[in-house]
Every structure is written in structure tokens, then in C-alpha cells.
Amino acid sequence: SHRGKTVAGAWSTAAGGTGHAYAAFSQDAGRTWSEPIRLDDGSSLGQVDIELLDDGSAVATWLEFATEVEGRTQVRTRRVKPPHERSASVILAGADEPRVSGYPHLARSGNELVFAWSETMGGPQQVKAAIGTLK
């Protein structure tokens, strides 16, 4: 995601056998990057998306392995800002029975963020969405 020369990027890695998701910022159109900011709270399955905001921060989404139930994944989101600020993560989906799958996506429209992901609950896959308002 970018605004002028400011760029926010997000990725996942499984280096060392455990998955983690990260975000970083560039103020010079990608020539140099800030130190990575870890997104996940424990272990990530990846599927990362990020949206840069007007104040230079960004909102990211990723799939996180739930610590409470083995094999369950959650769609989580958090706001990050350079050099290393991060808000508490918020669980968007997967805290209850439905099984989260696929790639969660994030898009901005004016002062609203639209989150979309897919779930299965003993039947066909369904697309779910949520809208958040920026403050």
C-alpha cells in the first residue's frame, strides 16, 4: 500500500519452523525500509494484507494460529506505525466455531476499512465481511 513516496509492506515467513507475519515502512518509495514490526502474537499462518492510512500508520490483517484450540485459525488485525508502534490485536473471526480459511483482505474507502474473509461451518464456504470506521 502506498501514498506518494510512503509505502507500507507486509509479509510472512516460516524461518526457523514457526510462522510469523511482519510489516515495514519506507519513506523513499521503497529504496530503504524501517525495521520490521511483528504483527502476530504467537504464530502466523501468513495470508497478510496491509492498508496505509493518512497519518503514516497502517492497518494489517493476517491469519493467526489460535492458542486456545489446536488447529483453529483466526483472522486478526492491528494498527502499526513506524518505528515500532503496534496496537493490541483484534480478532475479526475464528474465536468461535466457524473455520476460517483463505486469504483475508482489507480495503479502504474514505474513512472506513472493509475486511473480508471466508469461513466454513460444516457446509459450503461463505464469504464474511466487517466494516470499521477510522478515528
N, C-alpha and C positions, 0 to 999 in steps of 0.2 A: 504494500500500500504506500502511496507517496502523495505529497503535497509540495509542489515546487521542487527544491533540492533536498527536502527532508523525506527520508524513506524509513519505513518500518518493515522488518522481515521476520519471519518465524519459521522454525524447522524442528524436526525431531531427530533423535539419534538413539541407537541402541548400543553405543560403545560401552564395553565392559559388561554386556549382557543384560543391562537394565535400561528400559526406555525412558527418555526424558525429552521434554519439549522446551524450547528456548525462543527468546525474541531478542532483537538487537536493533539499533537505530543508526542511521547515517545522516549527517547534516550536509554532505557534499555529493549528493546524487549517487552514493554507493562506492565512492573511492576508499573511504575509511569507515570503520564501524565501531560502535561502542562495545564494551564488554557485554557478553550475553547475559540476559536476565532469565533465570529459570522460571518456567510457567507452572509446571506440575508440582504437586505437593508430595508425591510419593513415587509413582511410576506411571509413565505415559505410554499409551498405545500409538501416539502420534496424531495424524489427521488434524493438523494445525491450520488455523486461519487467523488473519490479523487485519485490523482496520485502524488507520491513523486518524487521530482527532485533531481539531483545530489548535488545541493548546500544546501540541507536540507529544502528547501521550498517545497510547494505543490501547485498543481492546483486543484481546486474543481469545480464541476458543481452541480446545483440544479434547481428546479422549483420554480419560484417566482411569486406571485400574482402581476399583473401589476397594478400600481396605476392610470394609465390614463383611463383604460377601465375596468369596473366591470366585473368579471367573466373570464377575459383573464389571461392566464399564460404565462410566458416567461422562456426559458432556459437561465440561466446566468452562468458566470464563473468568477473566480477571483483567484489570486495567494495569498497564505498566508504563513507566516513564523513565527516561534516562536521567541520571546514570544508572541507578539500580533500584528505583522505587517499584513496588508492586502492592496492589490491594489484596485483600483476602479473596480467595477463590470462591466462586458461586457455582453451585450445582444446578445446571439447567434441566438435566434429565438423567435418569438412571438411578435415582435414590430409591425408587420403588420397584415394583415387579417388572415393568417392561424392559426388554433387552434393547440396548442402544447399539446401533451398528452404522456402518457407512462413514461418510465424511461430513462432520458438522460444518456449516457455512455461516458466514457473517457478512452483512452488508449494511451500509449506512444510507439513510435517506433523511436529509435535513438534520434535525436533532433527535432522530430515532435510529436505533440499531435493530436490525432484524436478524434473528438467529433461526436457523433451520437444521434439522437432523432427522434421522429415520429411526423408528422403533419397531420391534416385533413383540407381540404378546400372544403367543400360541396360535397365530394366524398369519395373514399376509403382512408384509412390511408396510408401514404407514409413515408418511412424512409429517413431522410436527414442526411448529414454529412458535416463537415468542418475540415480543417487541419490548424494547427497553428505551426509555427516554433519557437523553443526556442532560446533565445538570450543569 
